[in-house]
């Protein structure tokens, strides 16, 4: 079973130093198969993403840049593909992205399937392409059925595997995987795991991305108020138990949204005997 880790590009040099230490620690303890680095839609984090990708790649570890196409032209995407290819990057996460508020135009790409097609057209099989999956349904989906159909279309455009949005209800993941398989598509769909370290941040993120925090988890987190030790300890139990269920069912991997922190991931992976 593969473990992978997602970073976001830090905004400051302190943040960058911290990220390198986080990576060293994670590497020495759990040896992830790859690290991925997010990319702000419309190129809003481009310099930070490229710097982070380059640094991780230089250290000899596999790194998969995210590439969100919304707001970018074909020429811009072509240039990025060339940059990553020249560096020797072989893996990437292809996304539509969300337009930052105030940025009006979608540009030349409207959905991730168009980006996947474009990457294959431009670079053939050079990249292992990951796409995003939404077990609890993408917030803008016309219907759950349509969302699965579009996911399948994205894979058929040339994706090799997928990483899910995080979820706390494992049944949503199992159902999604079954529905995709029924449509004849059998790529690895790796659950995205969000460690719980803060109540307010988790609830804010979840509202924005359409991930459901179960009522009993939400109420417990809220009841701890500012007691971060209790939040972390409860969060660790919830996330460990979710991962146990997923591992028992034979998931192909776990992808941790680590938010550039090693400790929460290490606590959970230690409980799972993966350290
Ligand atoms: P799509 O697959 O294009 O789907 C978006 C919506 O359109 C869905 O509702 C779908 O049902 C519908 N749809 C899909 N295809 C079609 C079609 N052909 N015709 C009509 N409707 C269609 N965002 C970032 O900005 N940067 C990141 O680095 C980033 N990393 C992420 C990593 C993961 C693992 C995940 C799960 C999400 C990430 N996101 C990131 C968020 C993502 O960009 C948003 O969720 C975005 O709203 C959708 O991107 P997508 O690639 O899933 O889009």
py3Dmol code that shows the C-alpha trace and the ligand (Angstrom):
import py3Dmol

protein = """\
ATOM      1  CA  UNK A   1       0.000   0.000   0.000  1.00  0.00           C
ATOM      2  CA  UNK A   2       1.399   3.381  -1.030  1.00  0.00           C
ATOM      3  CA  UNK A   3       1.520   6.409   1.229  1.00  0.00           C
ATOM      4  CA  UNK A   4       1.649   9.853  -0.313  1.00  0.00           C
ATOM      5  CA  UNK A   5       1.721  13.344   1.115  1.00  0.00           C
ATOM      6  CA  UNK A   6       0.304  16.636  -0.125  1.00  0.00           C
ATOM      7  CA  UNK A   7       2.049  19.950   0.545  1.00  0.00           C
ATOM      8  CA  UNK A   8       0.992  23.464  -0.310  1.00  0.00           C
ATOM      9  CA  UNK A   9       3.657  25.965  -1.446  1.00  0.00           C
ATOM     10  CA  UNK A  10       4.740  28.117   1.516  1.00  0.00           C
ATOM     11  CA  UNK A  11       4.472  31.901   1.195  1.00  0.00           C
ATOM     12  CA  UNK A  12       7.577  32.802   3.242  1.00  0.00           C
ATOM     13  CA  UNK A  13      11.165  31.590   3.460  1.00  0.00           C
ATOM     14  CA  UNK A  14      10.481  30.451   7.056  1.00  0.00           C
ATOM     15  CA  UNK A  15       7.552  28.416   5.789  1.00  0.00           C
ATOM     16  CA  UNK A  16       9.780  26.946   3.115  1.00  0.00           C
ATOM     17  CA  UNK A  17      12.456  25.912   5.637  1.00  0.00           C
ATOM     18  CA  UNK A  18       9.743  24.356   7.792  1.00  0.00           C
ATOM     19  CA  UNK A  19       8.405  22.416   4.821  1.00  0.00           C
ATOM     20  CA  UNK A  20      11.841  20.959   4.069  1.00  0.00           C
ATOM     21  CA  UNK A  21      12.147  19.804   7.693  1.00  0.00           C
ATOM     22  CA  UNK A  22       8.642  18.314   7.558  1.00  0.00           C
ATOM     23  CA  UNK A  23       9.582  16.416   4.430  1.00  0.00           C
ATOM     24  CA  UNK A  24      12.814  15.121   5.993  1.00  0.00           C
ATOM     25  CA  UNK A  25      10.934  13.901   9.035  1.00  0.00           C
ATOM     26  CA  UNK A  26       8.205  12.221   6.996  1.00  0.00           C
ATOM     27  CA  UNK A  27      10.793  10.673   4.743  1.00  0.00           C
ATOM     28  CA  UNK A  28      12.765   9.176   7.605  1.00  0.00           C
ATOM     29  CA  UNK A  29       9.650   7.749   9.266  1.00  0.00           C
ATOM     30  CA  UNK A  30       7.193   6.667   6.574  1.00  0.00           C
ATOM     31  CA  UNK A  31       9.035   6.956   3.227  1.00  0.00           C
ATOM     32  CA  UNK A  32       6.080   8.187   1.154  1.00  0.00           C
ATOM     33  CA  UNK A  33       5.938   6.947  -2.443  1.00  0.00           C
ATOM     34  CA  UNK A  34       5.531  10.520  -3.593  1.00  0.00           C
ATOM     35  CA  UNK A  35       4.841  14.068  -2.474  1.00  0.00           C
ATOM     36  CA  UNK A  36       2.384  16.263  -4.313  1.00  0.00           C
ATOM     37  CA  UNK A  37       2.394  20.062  -4.323  1.00  0.00           C
ATOM     38  CA  UNK A  38      -0.777  22.098  -4.836  1.00  0.00           C
ATOM     39  CA  UNK A  39      -1.100  24.781  -7.509  1.00  0.00           C
ATOM     40  CA  UNK A  40      -3.402  27.772  -7.054  1.00  0.00           C
ATOM     41  CA  UNK A  41      -5.945  28.132  -9.849  1.00  0.00           C
ATOM     42  CA  UNK A  42      -5.062  30.772 -12.440  1.00  0.00           C
ATOM     43  CA  UNK A  43      -1.370  30.345 -11.569  1.00  0.00           C
ATOM     44  CA  UNK A  44      -1.767  32.207  -8.264  1.00  0.00           C
ATOM     45  CA  UNK A  45       0.913  30.086  -6.518  1.00  0.00           C
ATOM     46  CA  UNK A  46       2.957  29.259  -9.589  1.00  0.00           C
ATOM     47  CA  UNK A  47       6.371  30.480  -8.368  1.00  0.00           C
ATOM     48  CA  UNK A  48       5.977  28.777  -4.965  1.00  0.00           C
ATOM     49  CA  UNK A  49       4.736  25.544  -6.524  1.00  0.00           C
ATOM     50  CA  UNK A  50       7.636  25.403  -8.971  1.00  0.00           C
ATOM     51  CA  UNK A  51      10.203  26.166  -6.265  1.00  0.00           C
ATOM     52  CA  UNK A  52       8.790  23.502  -3.914  1.00  0.00           C
ATOM     53  CA  UNK A  53       8.575  20.896  -6.686  1.00  0.00           C
ATOM     54  CA  UNK A  54      12.143  21.608  -7.781  1.00  0.00           C
ATOM     55  CA  UNK A  55      13.506  21.343  -4.233  1.00  0.00           C
ATOM     56  CA  UNK A  56      11.803  18.013  -3.519  1.00  0.00           C
ATOM     57  CA  UNK A  57      12.808  16.625  -6.914  1.00  0.00           C
ATOM     58  CA  UNK A  58      16.430  17.700  -6.298  1.00  0.00           C
ATOM     59  CA  UNK A  59      16.515  15.626  -3.126  1.00  0.00           C
ATOM     60  CA  UNK A  60      15.767  12.513  -5.194  1.00  0.00           C
ATOM     61  CA  UNK A  61      12.169  11.993  -4.076  1.00  0.00           C
ATOM     62  CA  UNK A  62       9.232  11.525  -6.386  1.00  0.00           C
ATOM     63  CA  UNK A  63       7.154  14.682  -6.607  1.00  0.00           C
ATOM     64  CA  UNK A  64       3.881  15.251  -8.427  1.00  0.00           C
ATOM     65  CA  UNK A  65       3.028  18.889  -9.142  1.00  0.00           C
ATOM     66  CA  UNK A  66      -0.679  19.707  -9.206  1.00  0.00           C
ATOM     67  CA  UNK A  67      -1.745  21.565 -12.309  1.00  0.00           C
ATOM     68  CA  UNK A  68      -5.106  23.325 -12.218  1.00  0.00           C
ATOM     69  CA  UNK A  69      -6.049  24.537 -15.669  1.00  0.00           C
ATOM     70  CA  UNK A  70      -8.824  27.049 -15.018  1.00  0.00           C
ATOM     71  CA  UNK A  71      -7.780  30.549 -16.057  1.00  0.00           C
ATOM     72  CA  UNK A  72      -4.736  29.222 -17.941  1.00  0.00           C
ATOM     73  CA  UNK A  73      -4.262  29.196 -21.700  1.00  0.00           C
ATOM     74  CA  UNK A  74      -3.079  26.199 -23.695  1.00  0.00           C
ATOM     75  CA  UNK A  75       0.254  27.937 -24.238  1.00  0.00           C
ATOM     76  CA  UNK A  76       0.723  28.484 -20.509  1.00  0.00           C
ATOM     77  CA  UNK A  77      -0.073  24.846 -19.766  1.00  0.00           C
ATOM     78  CA  UNK A  78       2.218  23.702 -22.591  1.00  0.00           C
ATOM     79  CA  UNK A  79       5.038  25.747 -21.086  1.00  0.00           C
ATOM     80  CA  UNK A  80       4.495  24.237 -17.626  1.00  0.00           C
ATOM     81  CA  UNK A  81       4.450  20.728 -19.071  1.00  0.00           C
ATOM     82  CA  UNK A  82       7.724  21.432 -20.829  1.00  0.00           C
ATOM     83  CA  UNK A  83       9.222  22.817 -17.600  1.00  0.00           C
ATOM     84  CA  UNK A  84       8.243  19.723 -15.580  1.00  0.00           C
ATOM     85  CA  UNK A  85       9.338  17.362 -18.315  1.00  0.00           C
ATOM     86  CA  UNK A  86      12.746  19.040 -18.641  1.00  0.00           C
ATOM     87  CA  UNK A  87      13.196  18.728 -14.876  1.00  0.00           C
ATOM     88  CA  UNK A  88      12.530  14.990 -15.142  1.00  0.00           C
ATOM     89  CA  UNK A  89       9.166  14.993 -13.339  1.00  0.00           C
ATOM     90  CA  UNK A  90       7.110  11.920 -14.314  1.00  0.00           C
ATOM     91  CA  UNK A  91       3.927  12.322 -12.268  1.00  0.00           C
ATOM     92  CA  UNK A  92       1.294  15.040 -11.935  1.00  0.00           C
ATOM     93  CA  UNK A  93      -2.166  15.753 -10.534  1.00  0.00           C
ATOM     94  CA  UNK A  94      -4.412  17.248 -13.243  1.00  0.00           C
ATOM     95  CA  UNK A  95      -7.268  19.444 -12.023  1.00  0.00           C
ATOM     96  CA  UNK A  96      -9.756  21.998 -13.149  1.00  0.00           C
ATOM     97  CA  UNK A  97      -9.307  24.179 -10.051  1.00  0.00           C
ATOM     98  CA  UNK A  98     -11.652  26.887  -8.808  1.00  0.00           C
ATOM     99  CA  UNK A  99     -11.479  30.434 -10.096  1.00  0.00           C
ATOM    100  CA  UNK A 100     -10.332  32.761  -7.295  1.00  0.00           C
ATOM    101  CA  UNK A 101     -13.052  35.341  -6.575  1.00  0.00           C
ATOM    102  CA  UNK A 102     -12.611  38.375  -8.797  1.00  0.00           C
ATOM    103  CA  UNK A 103     -10.929  36.344 -11.542  1.00  0.00           C
ATOM    104  CA  UNK A 104     -13.614  36.337 -14.171  1.00  0.00           C
ATOM    105  CA  UNK A 105     -12.712  34.023 -17.048  1.00  0.00           C
ATOM    106  CA  UNK A 106     -12.442  30.263 -17.259  1.00  0.00           C
ATOM    107  CA  UNK A 107      -9.956  30.468 -20.146  1.00  0.00           C
ATOM    108  CA  UNK A 108      -9.360  27.714 -22.665  1.00  0.00           C
ATOM    109  CA  UNK A 109     -10.061  24.763 -20.361  1.00  0.00           C
ATOM    110  CA  UNK A 110     -13.419  24.183 -18.723  1.00  0.00           C
ATOM    111  CA  UNK A 111     -13.030  20.779 -17.105  1.00  0.00           C
ATOM    112  CA  UNK A 112     -10.248  18.484 -15.963  1.00  0.00           C
ATOM    113  CA  UNK A 113     -10.959  15.928 -18.718  1.00  0.00           C
ATOM    114  CA  UNK A 114      -9.868  18.558 -21.285  1.00  0.00           C
ATOM    115  CA  UNK A 115      -6.607  19.071 -19.406  1.00  0.00           C
ATOM    116  CA  UNK A 116      -5.933  15.321 -19.222  1.00  0.00           C
ATOM    117  CA  UNK A 117      -6.554  15.033 -22.976  1.00  0.00           C
ATOM    118  CA  UNK A 118      -4.237  17.966 -23.627  1.00  0.00           C
ATOM    119  CA  UNK A 119      -1.436  16.509 -21.467  1.00  0.00           C
ATOM    120  CA  UNK A 120      -1.666  13.190 -23.332  1.00  0.00           C
ATOM    121  CA  UNK A 121      -1.693  14.981 -26.673  1.00  0.00           C
ATOM    122  CA  UNK A 122       1.351  17.069 -25.817  1.00  0.00           C
ATOM    123  CA  UNK A 123       3.442  14.568 -23.869  1.00  0.00           C
ATOM    124  CA  UNK A 124       2.050  11.100 -24.706  1.00  0.00           C
ATOM    125  CA  UNK A 125       2.817   8.715 -21.830  1.00  0.00           C
ATOM    126  CA  UNK A 126       5.540  10.749 -20.171  1.00  0.00           C
ATOM    127  CA  UNK A 127       3.449  11.604 -17.089  1.00  0.00           C
ATOM    128  CA  UNK A 128       1.572   9.366 -14.715  1.00  0.00           C
ATOM    129  CA  UNK A 129      -1.606  11.432 -14.404  1.00  0.00           C
ATOM    130  CA  UNK A 130      -3.690  11.547 -11.223  1.00  0.00           C
ATOM    131  CA  UNK A 131      -7.131  13.143 -11.172  1.00  0.00           C
ATOM    132  CA  UNK A 132      -9.477  14.158  -8.359  1.00  0.00           C
ATOM    133  CA  UNK A 133     -12.472  12.093  -7.193  1.00  0.00           C
ATOM    134  CA  UNK A 134     -15.366  13.073  -4.924  1.00  0.00           C
ATOM    135  CA  UNK A 135     -16.940  10.221  -2.929  1.00  0.00           C
ATOM    136  CA  UNK A 136     -19.358  12.705  -1.326  1.00  0.00           C
ATOM    137  CA  UNK A 137     -20.081  14.375  -4.700  1.00  0.00           C
ATOM    138  CA  UNK A 138     -18.407  17.530  -6.029  1.00  0.00           C
ATOM    139  CA  UNK A 139     -20.222  20.664  -4.745  1.00  0.00           C
ATOM    140  CA  UNK A 140     -21.084  21.839  -8.271  1.00  0.00           C
ATOM    141  CA  UNK A 141     -22.118  18.441  -9.644  1.00  0.00           C
ATOM    142  CA  UNK A 142     -25.430  18.331 -11.501  1.00  0.00           C
ATOM    143  CA  UNK A 143     -26.188  15.008  -9.791  1.00  0.00           C
ATOM    144  CA  UNK A 144     -24.218  12.180  -8.133  1.00  0.00           C
ATOM    145  CA  UNK A 145     -24.721  10.062 -11.272  1.00  0.00           C
ATOM    146  CA  UNK A 146     -23.394  12.819 -13.556  1.00  0.00           C
ATOM    147  CA  UNK A 147     -20.418  13.328 -11.234  1.00  0.00           C
ATOM    148  CA  UNK A 148     -19.471   9.641 -11.566  1.00  0.00           C
ATOM    149  CA  UNK A 149     -19.972   9.836 -15.356  1.00  0.00           C
ATOM    150  CA  UNK A 150     -17.675  12.836 -15.619  1.00  0.00           C
ATOM    151  CA  UNK A 151     -15.120  11.130 -13.385  1.00  0.00           C
ATOM    152  CA  UNK A 152     -15.140   8.124 -15.709  1.00  0.00           C
ATOM    153  CA  UNK A 153     -14.782  10.434 -18.718  1.00  0.00           C
ATOM    154  CA  UNK A 154     -11.742  12.029 -17.066  1.00  0.00           C
ATOM    155  CA  UNK A 155     -10.103   8.637 -16.560  1.00  0.00           C
ATOM    156  CA  UNK A 156     -10.928   7.601 -20.127  1.00  0.00           C
ATOM    157  CA  UNK A 157      -9.220  10.776 -21.329  1.00  0.00           C
ATOM    158  CA  UNK A 158      -5.981   9.231 -20.046  1.00  0.00           C
ATOM    159  CA  UNK A 159      -5.686   9.382 -16.231  1.00  0.00           C
ATOM    160  CA  UNK A 160      -3.804   6.545 -14.529  1.00  0.00           C
ATOM    161  CA  UNK A 161      -5.184   6.894 -11.017  1.00  0.00           C
ATOM    162  CA  UNK A 162      -7.153   9.177  -8.711  1.00  0.00           C
ATOM    163  CA  UNK A 163      -6.990  10.787  -5.289  1.00  0.00           C
ATOM    164  CA  UNK A 164     -10.206  11.568  -3.467  1.00  0.00           C
ATOM    165  CA  UNK A 165     -11.375  14.642  -1.671  1.00  0.00           C
ATOM    166  CA  UNK A 166     -11.200  13.865   2.045  1.00  0.00           C
ATOM    167  CA  UNK A 167     -14.183  12.266   3.741  1.00  0.00           C
ATOM    168  CA  UNK A 168     -14.992  10.781   7.144  1.00  0.00           C
ATOM    169  CA  UNK A 169     -17.699   8.382   6.009  1.00  0.00           C
ATOM    170  CA  UNK A 170     -15.970   5.367   4.472  1.00  0.00           C
ATOM    171  CA  UNK A 171     -19.245   4.076   2.931  1.00  0.00           C
ATOM    172  CA  UNK A 172     -19.262   7.037   0.536  1.00  0.00           C
ATOM    173  CA  UNK A 173     -15.833   5.956  -0.714  1.00  0.00           C
ATOM    174  CA  UNK A 174     -16.771   2.267  -1.085  1.00  0.00           C
ATOM    175  CA  UNK A 175     -19.939   3.183  -3.005  1.00  0.00           C
ATOM    176  CA  UNK A 176     -18.065   5.573  -5.307  1.00  0.00           C
ATOM    177  CA  UNK A 177     -15.432   2.943  -6.121  1.00  0.00           C
ATOM    178  CA  UNK A 178     -18.172   0.359  -6.822  1.00  0.00           C
ATOM    179  CA  UNK A 179     -20.058   2.738  -9.116  1.00  0.00           C
ATOM    180  CA  UNK A 180     -16.927   3.534 -11.072  1.00  0.00           C
ATOM    181  CA  UNK A 181     -16.083  -0.170 -11.403  1.00  0.00           C
ATOM    182  CA  UNK A 182     -19.606  -0.877 -12.658  1.00  0.00           C
ATOM    183  CA  UNK A 183     -18.836   1.506 -15.513  1.00  0.00           C
ATOM    184  CA  UNK A 184     -15.876  -0.651 -16.458  1.00  0.00           C
ATOM    185  CA  UNK A 185     -13.171   1.632 -15.041  1.00  0.00           C
ATOM    186  CA  UNK A 186     -10.679   0.096 -12.658  1.00  0.00           C
ATOM    187  CA  UNK A 187      -7.919   2.605 -11.873  1.00  0.00           C
ATOM    188  CA  UNK A 188      -6.573   2.905  -8.314  1.00  0.00           C
ATOM    189  CA  UNK A 189      -8.679   5.436  -6.368  1.00  0.00           C
ATOM    190  CA  UNK A 190      -6.658   6.487  -3.340  1.00  0.00           C
ATOM    191  CA  UNK A 191      -8.544   7.960  -0.374  1.00  0.00           C
ATOM    192  CA  UNK A 192      -7.453  11.473   0.601  1.00  0.00           C
ATOM    193  CA  UNK A 193      -7.075  11.696   4.379  1.00  0.00           C
ATOM    194  CA  UNK A 194      -7.356  14.934   6.341  1.00  0.00           C
ATOM    195  CA  UNK A 195      -5.793  14.739   9.812  1.00  0.00           C
ATOM    196  CA  UNK A 196      -7.885  16.639  12.371  1.00  0.00           C
ATOM    197  CA  UNK A 197      -5.891  19.224  14.309  1.00  0.00           C
ATOM    198  CA  UNK A 198      -8.225  22.199  14.557  1.00  0.00           C
ATOM    199  CA  UNK A 199     -11.955  22.426  14.839  1.00  0.00           C
ATOM    200  CA  UNK A 200     -12.588  25.802  13.169  1.00  0.00           C
ATOM    201  CA  UNK A 201     -10.223  25.141  10.269  1.00  0.00           C
ATOM    202  CA  UNK A 202     -11.688  21.705   9.553  1.00  0.00           C
ATOM    203  CA  UNK A 203     -15.274  22.975   9.584  1.00  0.00           C
ATOM    204  CA  UNK A 204     -14.375  25.894   7.317  1.00  0.00           C
ATOM    205  CA  UNK A 205     -12.525  23.697   4.794  1.00  0.00           C
ATOM    206  CA  UNK A 206     -15.258  21.090   4.806  1.00  0.00           C
ATOM    207  CA  UNK A 207     -18.019  23.601   4.130  1.00  0.00           C
ATOM    208  CA  UNK A 208     -16.043  24.976   1.196  1.00  0.00           C
ATOM    209  CA  UNK A 209     -15.162  21.683  -0.464  1.00  0.00           C
ATOM    210  CA  UNK A 210     -18.334  19.714   0.234  1.00  0.00           C
ATOM    211  CA  UNK A 211     -16.871  17.153   2.654  1.00  0.00           C
ATOM    212  CA  UNK A 212     -19.239  16.151   5.393  1.00  0.00           C
ATOM    213  CA  UNK A 213     -18.072  16.216   8.992  1.00  0.00           C
ATOM    214  CA  UNK A 214     -20.445  13.833  10.803  1.00  0.00           C
ATOM    215  CA  UNK A 215     -22.644  15.498  13.420  1.00  0.00           C
ATOM    216  CA  UNK A 216     -21.130  13.542  16.316  1.00  0.00           C
ATOM    217  CA  UNK A 217     -17.595  14.557  15.251  1.00  0.00           C
ATOM    218  CA  UNK A 218     -18.606  18.195  14.735  1.00  0.00           C
ATOM    219  CA  UNK A 219     -20.342  18.428  18.128  1.00  0.00           C
ATOM    220  CA  UNK A 220     -17.468  16.802  19.967  1.00  0.00           C
ATOM    221  CA  UNK A 221     -14.912  19.072  18.318  1.00  0.00           C
ATOM    222  CA  UNK A 222     -17.005  22.135  19.173  1.00  0.00           C
ATOM    223  CA  UNK A 223     -17.389  20.958  22.775  1.00  0.00           C
ATOM    224  CA  UNK A 224     -13.584  21.026  23.252  1.00  0.00           C
ATOM    225  CA  UNK A 225     -13.501  24.807  22.632  1.00  0.00           C
ATOM    226  CA  UNK A 226      -9.854  25.993  22.770  1.00  0.00           C
ATOM    227  CA  UNK A 227      -8.570  22.742  24.244  1.00  0.00           C
ATOM    228  CA  UNK A 228      -6.288  21.830  21.334  1.00  0.00           C
ATOM    229  CA  UNK A 229      -4.822  18.782  23.096  1.00  0.00           C
ATOM    230  CA  UNK A 230      -8.292  17.193  23.307  1.00  0.00           C
ATOM    231  CA  UNK A 231      -9.108  18.167  19.702  1.00  0.00           C
ATOM    232  CA  UNK A 232      -5.885  16.557  18.467  1.00  0.00           C
ATOM    233  CA  UNK A 233      -6.309  13.428  20.520  1.00  0.00           C
ATOM    234  CA  UNK A 234      -9.955  12.950  19.466  1.00  0.00           C
ATOM    235  CA  UNK A 235      -9.056  13.781  15.847  1.00  0.00           C
ATOM    236  CA  UNK A 236      -6.284  11.195  15.911  1.00  0.00           C
ATOM    237  CA  UNK A 237      -8.740   8.505  17.080  1.00  0.00           C
ATOM    238  CA  UNK A 238     -11.311   9.388  14.403  1.00  0.00           C
ATOM    239  CA  UNK A 239      -8.786   9.464  11.564  1.00  0.00           C
ATOM    240  CA  UNK A 240      -6.967   6.307  12.720  1.00  0.00           C
ATOM    241  CA  UNK A 241     -10.232   4.397  12.841  1.00  0.00           C
ATOM    242  CA  UNK A 242     -11.205   5.640   9.354  1.00  0.00           C
ATOM    243  CA  UNK A 243      -7.826   4.550   7.940  1.00  0.00           C
ATOM    244  CA  UNK A 244      -8.115   1.150   9.646  1.00  0.00           C
ATOM    245  CA  UNK A 245     -11.457   0.543   7.950  1.00  0.00           C
ATOM    246  CA  UNK A 246     -10.060   1.616   4.591  1.00  0.00           C
ATOM    247  CA  UNK A 247      -6.936  -0.513   4.945  1.00  0.00           C
ATOM    248  CA  UNK A 248      -8.974  -3.563   5.940  1.00  0.00           C
ATOM    249  CA  UNK A 249     -10.902  -3.219   2.701  1.00  0.00           C
ATOM    250  CA  UNK A 250      -7.643  -3.194   0.720  1.00  0.00           C
ATOM    251  CA  UNK A 251      -7.340   0.417  -0.492  1.00  0.00           C
ATOM    252  CA  UNK A 252      -4.446   1.003  -2.921  1.00  0.00           C
ATOM    253  CA  UNK A 253      -2.949   3.736  -0.747  1.00  0.00           C
ATOM    254  CA  UNK A 254      -3.548   6.656   1.600  1.00  0.00           C
ATOM    255  CA  UNK A 255      -2.883  10.247   0.538  1.00  0.00           C
ATOM    256  CA  UNK A 256      -2.473  12.631   3.480  1.00  0.00           C
ATOM    257  CA  UNK A 257      -3.434  16.293   3.235  1.00  0.00           C
ATOM    258  CA  UNK A 258      -0.698  17.123   5.721  1.00  0.00           C
ATOM    259  CA  UNK A 259      -1.038  20.936   5.600  1.00  0.00           C
ATOM    260  CA  UNK A 260       2.765  21.027   5.798  1.00  0.00           C
ATOM    261  CA  UNK A 261       2.817  19.430   9.267  1.00  0.00           C
ATOM    262  CA  UNK A 262       4.464  16.074   9.942  1.00  0.00           C
ATOM    263  CA  UNK A 263       3.232  15.296  13.460  1.00  0.00           C
ATOM    264  CA  UNK A 264      -0.483  14.635  12.812  1.00  0.00           C
ATOM    265  CA  UNK A 265       0.398  12.263   9.943  1.00  0.00           C
ATOM    266  CA  UNK A 266       3.064  10.515  12.000  1.00  0.00           C
ATOM    267  CA  UNK A 267       0.716   9.975  14.948  1.00  0.00           C
ATOM    268  CA  UNK A 268      -1.912   8.329  12.729  1.00  0.00           C
ATOM    269  CA  UNK A 269       0.566   6.241  10.712  1.00  0.00           C
ATOM    270  CA  UNK A 270       2.210   5.076  13.948  1.00  0.00           C
ATOM    271  CA  UNK A 271      -1.176   3.877  15.233  1.00  0.00           C
ATOM    272  CA  UNK A 272      -1.546   1.998  11.940  1.00  0.00           C
ATOM    273  CA  UNK A 273       1.904   0.402  12.298  1.00  0.00           C
ATOM    274  CA  UNK A 274       3.048   2.115   9.126  1.00  0.00           C
ATOM    275  CA  UNK A 275       6.016   3.971  10.682  1.00  0.00           C
TER     276      UNK A 275
END
"""
ligand_1 = """\
53
LIG
P -13.639 18.497 -12.862
O -13.289 17.060 -12.950
O -13.612 19.302 -14.108
O -15.084 18.597 -12.169
C -15.611 19.829 -11.733
C -17.150 19.814 -11.802
O -17.582 19.794 -13.171
C -17.818 18.600 -11.167
O -19.014 19.048 -10.590
C -18.104 17.644 -12.328
O -19.261 16.851 -12.075
C -18.337 18.620 -13.475
N -17.757 18.137 -14.751
C -16.604 17.449 -14.933
N -16.373 17.245 -16.240
C -17.395 17.821 -16.917
C -17.718 17.965 -18.306
N -16.924 17.457 -19.240
N -18.852 18.639 -18.628
C -19.658 19.167 -17.675
N -19.411 19.050 -16.346
C -18.292 18.400 -15.965
N -7.617 22.986 -6.488
C -6.626 23.847 -6.835
O -6.915 24.979 -7.228
N -5.315 23.508 -6.735
C -4.926 22.271 -6.351
O -3.727 21.985 -6.290
C -5.936 21.311 -5.997
N -5.619 20.058 -5.639
C -6.601 19.139 -5.410
C -6.256 17.811 -5.145
C -7.239 16.849 -4.929
C -6.827 15.409 -4.670
C -8.612 17.227 -4.932
C -9.680 16.200 -4.638
C -8.971 18.545 -5.190
C -7.981 19.512 -5.442
N -8.289 20.833 -5.772
C -7.288 21.727 -6.080
C -9.678 21.285 -5.781
C -10.296 21.165 -7.192
O -9.622 21.992 -8.090
C -11.757 21.591 -7.078
O -12.481 20.626 -6.365
C -12.435 21.927 -8.413
O -13.718 22.507 -8.109
C -12.709 20.727 -9.298
O -11.586 20.249 -9.887
P -11.651 18.854 -10.711
O -10.328 18.668 -11.319
O -12.193 17.793 -9.865
O -12.720 19.281 -11.818
"""
view = py3Dmol.view(width=600, height=400)
view.addModel(protein, "pdb")
view.setStyle({"model": 0}, {"cartoon": {"style": "trace"}})
view.addModel(ligand_1, "xyz")
view.setStyle({"model": 1}, {"stick": {}})
view.zoomTo()
view.show()
